[in-house]
Amino acid sequence: MQIEVDPVATDISVDLDRLDLREILLRGSDTWNQWRKENPNDSIELRGADLRGADLRGADLRGADLSEADLSRANLSRAQLSRAQLRGANLLGANLTEAQLRGAYLSGAYLSEANLFGADLSGAQLRGAQLRGAYLLGADLSGADLSEANLSRANLSRAQLSRAQLLGADLSGAELRGAELLGAELLGADLSEANLFGAYLTAEETFGIKIFDQEIDPRALEKLKTALSNYAEAAGYTDPEILSEKRGSFFSRIRYKVAKILTPEVMAEAAQEGEDFYRRGKENLKAQLEKTGVESTQKLANATAELLKAVENFDNVVLTLGKLIVVKHTAPDCEPRIIVRTVSTEIQNTLESTPHILDDPRTLLAFLQRVDTVTQDTPLPIIPEERQIG
């Protein structure tokens, strides 16, 4: 039922006991906020409420349940919505300028064309939310979960997206000029035609080299280090810093800065092409590069092939290069196996939290065979000497 509100009737002394929550809210923020002060322990149940076009500027709606409510074209500028339940709510074209939405639950909410200029959405749950064409200039989305969200054509210029989860998000055509994406998870995100000019993408990644051979040829080790450095450069890693290194059973950890983001599809494609280049050998590799050019994917594929060739000089070795895992295991009286995998963030985190898996190539091989990863587990044959990649 549509409530007609007398614009003069804003006296907060009006008896509100006979009104429901929606009616109190529609009397304006002053009346609503006063009522909340007087009733701090009352739960705010506004699920499915019709609040289309309502003027709710500065309203205290912290912790309110507005799930599936219709707030299209509503004015919620500077409203307090921290921890509010807005799952499935319709906020089409709503004005949420400088609204406080910290920790709010907006999964599946419809926010297309909404104005979220300067809004605080830090830690908010926005999984699967529709934000196509939304205006998020200067918004704080740090730590927010935007997995599978639609942010196509959204304006995220100077937005704070550090540590945000953007798994599978659609950012096609989005404006990300000057945005900060430090530590953001972009696995599977669509960044096609997005404007990343001046975006702060710097993050850090640690590379690990573990060689388990009893005797290590110093020249082979230097060749492996050079190949790893070339791979890092091709993959967009810069400013290497050796964290630790020891001889004997060689072990090294190198921290790199991430200067550019490569999508998982590019990483997986390059890893697969690198395997192919490695199999076919030097002549075919050159022909492939002449045919396809030296764009980023081919450069990375070439570097991957060179890295695999350098690994040949050892019997048992494990390389962890961000999301790329290379492992070679040579069992007694068996042909050596080299396996390349591009792993998900979940698997990467598992390996980092259970380092004993990386301490034994055989254990790591068994682990990789059990998990679902981007590229297929394919043992690579050793290239004959006359077909070596230089």
C-alpha positions as CSV (number, residue, x, y, z in Angstrom):
1,M,0.0,0.0,0.0
2,Q,1.4,3.4,-1.0
3,I,1.7,5.8,2.0
4,E,1.1,9.5,1.4
5,V,3.3,11.5,3.7
6,D,2.4,15.0,4.7
7,P,5.6,17.0,4.2
8,V,4.7,19.2,7.1
9,A,4.2,16.3,9.4
10,T,7.8,15.9,10.5
11,D,7.3,16.6,14.2
12,I,9.1,13.8,16.0
13,S,6.6,14.0,18.9
14,V,4.0,12.3,16.7
15,D,2.9,9.0,18.2
16,L,4.8,6.4,16.3
17,D,3.7,3.4,18.2
18,R,0.8,2.8,15.7
19,L,3.1,3.0,12.6
20,D,5.1,0.2,11.1
21,L,8.8,0.5,10.4
22,R,8.3,1.4,6.8
23,E,5.9,4.2,7.7
24,I,8.3,5.6,10.3
25,L,11.2,5.5,7.8
26,L,9.2,7.4,5.2
27,R,8.6,10.2,7.6
28,G,12.2,11.2,7.1
29,S,15.6,10.7,8.5
30,D,15.2,13.0,11.5
31,T,12.1,11.1,12.7
32,W,13.7,7.7,11.9
33,N,17.0,8.4,13.6
34,Q,15.3,9.8,16.7
35,W,13.1,6.6,16.9
36,R,16.3,4.5,16.6
37,K,17.9,6.3,19.5
38,E,14.9,5.6,21.6
39,N,14.6,2.0,20.5
40,P,18.3,0.9,20.2
41,N,17.5,-2.8,20.8
42,D,14.7,-3.2,18.3
43,S,15.6,-5.3,15.2
44,I,14.9,-3.5,11.9
45,E,13.0,-5.9,9.6
46,L,12.3,-4.3,6.3
47,R,12.7,-7.3,4.1
48,G,11.0,-6.8,0.7
49,A,9.9,-3.2,1.7
50,D,8.8,-0.9,-1.1
51,L,11.0,2.2,-0.7
52,R,11.2,3.3,-4.3
53,G,12.4,6.9,-4.6
54,A,12.4,7.4,-0.9
55,D,14.4,10.2,0.6
56,L,16.6,8.4,3.2
57,R,19.6,10.8,3.3
58,G,21.6,10.2,6.5
59,A,19.3,7.5,7.7
60,D,20.7,5.2,10.4
61,L,20.0,1.7,9.0
62,R,23.0,-0.1,10.5
63,G,22.3,-3.8,10.8
64,A,18.9,-3.4,9.1
65,D,17.4,-6.3,7.1
66,L,16.6,-4.8,3.7
67,S,16.9,-8.0,1.8
68,E,15.0,-7.9,-1.5
69,A,13.7,-4.4,-0.7
70,D,13.0,-2.1,-3.6
71,L,15.2,1.0,-3.1
72,S,15.4,1.9,-6.8
73,R,16.1,5.6,-7.3
74,A,16.1,6.1,-3.5
75,N,18.3,8.8,-2.0
76,L,20.6,7.1,0.5
77,S,23.5,9.6,0.4
78,R,25.5,9.5,3.6
79,A,23.2,6.8,5.0
80,Q,24.5,4.5,7.7
81,L,24.2,0.9,6.3
82,S,27.1,-0.9,7.9
83,R,26.4,-4.6,8.4
84,A,23.0,-4.1,6.7
85,Q,21.4,-7.0,5.0
86,L,20.8,-6.0,1.3
87,R,20.9,-9.4,-0.4
88,G,18.9,-9.3,-3.6
89,A,17.8,-5.7,-3.0
90,N,17.0,-3.5,-5.9
91,L,19.1,-0.3,-5.8
92,L,18.9,0.6,-9.5
93,G,20.0,4.2,-9.9
94,A,20.0,4.8,-6.2
95,N,22.1,7.6,-4.8
96,L,24.5,6.2,-2.3
97,T,27.0,9.0,-2.3
98,E,29.4,8.7,0.7
99,A,27.1,6.1,2.2
100,Q,28.6,3.9,4.9
101,L,28.3,0.2,3.7
102,R,31.2,-1.3,5.6
103,G,30.6,-5.0,6.0
104,A,27.2,-4.8,4.3
105,Y,25.7,-7.9,2.7
106,L,24.9,-7.1,-0.9
107,S,25.2,-10.5,-2.6
108,G,23.0,-10.6,-5.7
109,A,21.9,-7.0,-5.2
110,Y,21.0,-4.9,-8.2
111,L,23.2,-1.7,-8.2
112,S,23.4,-0.9,-11.9
113,E,23.7,2.8,-12.6
114,A,23.9,3.5,-8.8
115,N,25.9,6.5,-7.6
116,L,28.4,5.2,-5.0
117,F,30.8,8.1,-5.2
118,G,33.1,8.0,-2.1
119,A,31.0,5.2,-0.5
120,D,32.7,3.0,2.1
121,L,32.1,-0.6,1.0
122,S,35.2,-2.1,2.7
123,G,34.7,-5.7,3.6
124,A,31.3,-5.8,2.0
125,Q,29.8,-8.9,0.5
126,L,29.0,-8.2,-3.2
127,R,29.3,-11.7,-4.7
128,G,27.2,-11.8,-7.9
129,A,26.0,-8.2,-7.5
130,Q,25.0,-6.3,-10.6
131,L,27.0,-3.1,-10.8
132,R,27.0,-2.4,-14.5
133,G,27.5,1.3,-15.2
134,A,27.7,2.1,-11.5
135,Y,29.6,5.2,-10.4
136,L,32.2,4.2,-7.9
137,L,34.7,7.0,-8.2
138,G,36.9,7.1,-5.0
139,A,34.8,4.3,-3.4
140,D,36.5,2.1,-0.8
141,L,36.1,-1.5,-1.7
142,S,39.2,-2.8,0.2
143,G,38.7,-6.4,1.3
144,A,35.3,-6.6,-0.4
145,D,34.1,-9.8,-2.1
146,L,33.1,-9.0,-5.7
147,S,33.5,-12.5,-7.0
148,E,31.3,-13.1,-10.1
149,A,30.0,-9.5,-9.8
150,N,29.2,-7.6,-13.0
151,L,31.2,-4.3,-13.0
152,S,31.2,-3.9,-16.8
153,R,31.3,-0.2,-17.8
154,A,31.5,0.8,-14.1
155,N,33.6,3.9,-13.1
156,L,36.1,2.7,-10.5
157,S,38.6,5.6,-11.0
158,R,40.7,6.1,-7.9
159,A,38.7,3.4,-6.1
160,Q,40.4,1.4,-3.3
161,L,40.3,-2.3,-4.3
162,S,43.3,-3.6,-2.2
163,R,42.7,-7.2,-1.1
164,A,39.4,-7.3,-2.9
165,Q,38.1,-10.6,-4.2
166,L,37.3,-10.2,-7.9
167,L,37.3,-13.9,-8.9
168,G,35.4,-14.2,-12.2
169,A,34.2,-10.6,-12.0
170,D,33.2,-8.9,-15.2
171,L,35.3,-5.7,-15.5
172,S,35.0,-5.3,-19.2
173,G,35.1,-1.7,-20.3
174,A,35.5,-0.5,-16.7
175,E,37.3,2.7,-15.8
176,L,40.1,1.8,-13.3
177,R,42.3,4.9,-13.8
178,G,44.3,5.5,-10.6
179,A,42.6,2.6,-8.8
180,E,44.6,0.7,-6.2
181,L,44.5,-3.1,-6.7
182,L,47.3,-4.1,-4.2
183,G,46.7,-7.7,-3.3
184,A,43.4,-7.9,-5.2
185,E,42.5,-11.4,-6.5
186,L,41.7,-11.2,-10.2
187,L,41.7,-14.9,-11.1
188,G,39.2,-15.4,-14.0
189,A,38.3,-11.7,-14.1
190,D,37.4,-10.2,-17.5
191,L,39.5,-7.0,-18.0
192,S,38.9,-6.7,-21.7
193,E,38.8,-3.0,-22.8
194,A,39.2,-1.9,-19.2
195,N,41.1,1.4,-18.7
196,L,43.9,0.6,-16.2
197,F,45.9,3.8,-16.9
198,G,47.7,4.8,-13.7
199,A,46.2,2.0,-11.7
200,Y,48.3,0.8,-8.8
201,L,48.8,-2.9,-9.5
202,T,52.0,-3.4,-7.5
203,A,51.9,-6.5,-5.4
204,E,54.5,-9.1,-4.4
205,E,55.1,-12.7,-5.3
206,T,57.7,-15.1,-4.0
207,F,59.6,-17.5,-6.3
208,G,61.1,-20.7,-4.9
209,I,63.8,-23.0,-6.3
210,K,64.5,-26.3,-4.6
211,I,67.1,-28.7,-6.1
212,F,67.4,-32.1,-4.3
213,D,70.4,-33.5,-6.3
214,Q,73.5,-34.5,-4.3
215,E,75.8,-32.9,-6.8
216,I,74.9,-29.7,-8.6
217,D,76.8,-28.3,-11.6
218,P,77.4,-24.6,-11.0
219,R,77.0,-23.8,-14.7
220,A,73.7,-25.6,-14.8
221,L,72.6,-23.7,-11.7
222,E,73.5,-20.4,-13.3
223,K,71.6,-21.4,-16.5
224,L,68.5,-22.1,-14.4
225,K,68.8,-18.8,-12.6
226,T,69.1,-17.0,-15.9
227,A,66.0,-18.8,-17.3
228,L,64.1,-18.0,-14.1
229,S,65.0,-14.3,-14.4
230,N,63.9,-14.3,-18.0
231,Y,60.6,-15.9,-17.1
232,A,60.0,-13.3,-14.3
233,E,60.6,-10.5,-16.7
234,A,58.3,-11.9,-19.4
235,A,55.6,-12.5,-16.7
236,G,55.7,-8.9,-15.5
237,Y,57.7,-9.4,-12.3
238,T,60.3,-6.7,-11.4
239,D,62.8,-5.8,-8.6
240,P,64.0,-9.2,-7.5
241,E,65.1,-9.5,-3.9
242,I,66.8,-12.6,-2.6
243,L,65.2,-13.5,0.7
244,S,67.3,-16.6,1.4
245,E,69.7,-18.9,-0.4
246,K,71.7,-21.9,0.7
247,R,74.0,-24.4,-1.1
248,G,74.2,-28.1,-0.8
249,S,70.7,-29.2,-1.7
250,F,70.1,-25.8,-3.3
251,F,67.3,-23.7,-2.0
252,S,66.4,-20.1,-2.9
253,R,63.5,-17.8,-2.2
254,I,63.2,-14.6,-4.3
255,R,60.6,-11.9,-3.8
256,Y,59.4,-10.0,-6.9
257,K,57.2,-7.0,-7.4
258,V,54.2,-7.6,-9.7
259,A,54.3,-4.8,-12.3
260,K,51.4,-6.0,-14.4
261,I,48.5,-8.3,-14.1
262,L,48.3,-11.2,-16.5
263,T,44.9,-13.0,-16.6
264,P,44.8,-16.7,-15.7
265,E,43.9,-17.4,-19.3
266,V,47.1,-15.8,-20.6
267,M,49.2,-17.6,-18.0
268,A,47.6,-20.9,-18.8
269,E,47.9,-20.4,-22.6
270,A,51.6,-19.4,-22.2
271,A,52.3,-22.4,-20.1
272,Q,50.7,-24.7,-22.7
273,E,52.5,-23.1,-25.6
274,G,55.8,-23.2,-23.6
275,E,55.3,-27.0,-23.2
276,D,54.7,-27.3,-26.9
277,F,57.7,-25.2,-27.8
278,Y,59.8,-27.3,-25.4
279,R,58.7,-30.5,-27.1
280,R,59.2,-29.3,-30.6
281,G,62.6,-27.9,-30.0
282,K,64.6,-24.9,-31.2
283,E,63.8,-24.7,-34.9
284,N,60.1,-25.0,-34.5
285,L,60.2,-22.5,-31.7
286,K,61.7,-19.9,-33.9
287,A,59.2,-20.6,-36.6
288,Q,56.4,-20.3,-34.2
289,L,57.6,-16.9,-32.9
290,E,58.1,-15.6,-36.4
291,K,54.5,-16.6,-37.2
292,T,52.8,-15.2,-34.1
293,G,55.1,-12.3,-33.3
294,V,56.5,-11.5,-29.9
295,E,53.5,-10.4,-27.9
296,S,53.3,-11.0,-24.2
297,T,51.9,-14.5,-24.5
298,Q,54.6,-15.7,-26.9
299,K,57.3,-14.0,-24.8
300,L,56.1,-15.9,-21.8
301,A,55.8,-19.1,-23.7
302,N,59.3,-18.8,-25.0
303,A,60.6,-18.1,-21.4
304,T,58.7,-21.1,-20.1
305,A,60.3,-23.3,-22.7
306,E,63.7,-22.1,-21.8
307,L,63.0,-22.7,-18.1
308,L,62.0,-26.3,-18.9
309,K,65.1,-26.8,-20.8
310,A,67.2,-25.5,-17.9
311,V,65.4,-27.9,-15.5
312,E,66.6,-30.8,-17.7
313,N,70.1,-30.5,-16.1
314,F,68.8,-31.7,-12.7
315,D,67.3,-35.0,-11.6
316,N,64.9,-33.6,-8.9
317,V,63.8,-30.0,-8.8
318,V,60.8,-28.0,-7.7
319,L,60.1,-24.4,-9.0
320,T,57.2,-22.3,-7.6
321,L,56.8,-19.2,-9.7
322,G,53.7,-17.5,-8.5
323,K,50.9,-19.7,-9.9
324,L,53.2,-21.6,-12.1
325,I,54.5,-24.9,-10.7
326,V,57.3,-26.8,-12.4
327,V,58.4,-30.2,-10.9
328,K,60.9,-32.8,-12.2
329,H,61.2,-36.1,-10.5
330,T,63.6,-38.9,-11.5
331,A,62.8,-42.3,-9.8
332,P,65.4,-45.1,-9.9
333,D,65.4,-47.0,-13.1
334,C,62.6,-44.8,-14.5
335,E,62.3,-42.1,-17.1
336,P,62.3,-38.6,-15.6
337,R,59.1,-36.7,-15.5
338,I,58.6,-32.9,-15.9
339,I,55.2,-31.5,-15.2
340,V,54.0,-27.9,-15.6
341,R,50.9,-26.6,-13.8
342,T,49.2,-23.3,-13.6
343,V,47.4,-23.5,-10.3
344,S,44.5,-21.7,-8.7
345,T,45.0,-19.2,-5.8
346,E,43.4,-21.8,-3.5
347,I,46.0,-24.4,-4.4
348,Q,48.8,-21.8,-4.3
349,N,47.8,-20.9,-0.7
350,T,47.6,-24.6,0.2
351,L,51.1,-25.2,-1.0
352,E,52.4,-22.1,0.9
353,S,50.7,-23.3,4.1
354,T,51.9,-26.9,3.8
355,P,55.5,-26.5,2.7
356,H,56.4,-30.1,3.4
357,I,54.6,-30.9,0.1
358,L,57.2,-28.9,-1.7
359,D,60.1,-30.7,0.0
360,D,59.7,-33.9,-2.0
361,P,59.1,-33.9,-5.8
362,R,57.3,-37.3,-5.6
363,T,54.9,-36.0,-3.0
364,L,54.2,-32.8,-5.0
365,L,53.6,-34.9,-8.1
366,A,51.0,-37.0,-6.3
367,F,49.4,-33.8,-4.9
368,L,49.1,-32.2,-8.3
369,Q,47.6,-35.3,-9.8
370,R,44.7,-35.1,-7.3
371,V,43.8,-31.4,-7.6
372,D,41.8,-29.6,-10.3
373,T,44.0,-27.1,-12.0
374,V,44.0,-24.9,-15.1
375,T,46.3,-26.9,-17.3
376,Q,46.4,-30.6,-17.9
377,D,48.9,-32.8,-16.2
378,T,51.2,-33.9,-19.1
379,P,54.5,-35.6,-18.6
380,L,57.1,-34.0,-20.9
381,P,59.6,-36.0,-22.8
382,I,63.3,-35.0,-22.6
383,I,64.4,-33.3,-25.9
384,P,67.3,-35.0,-27.6
385,E,70.6,-33.0,-27.5
386,E,70.5,-32.1,-31.1
387,R,67.1,-30.3,-30.7
388,Q,68.1,-28.3,-27.6
389,I,66.7,-24.9,-27.1
390,G,69.6,-22.5,-26.9
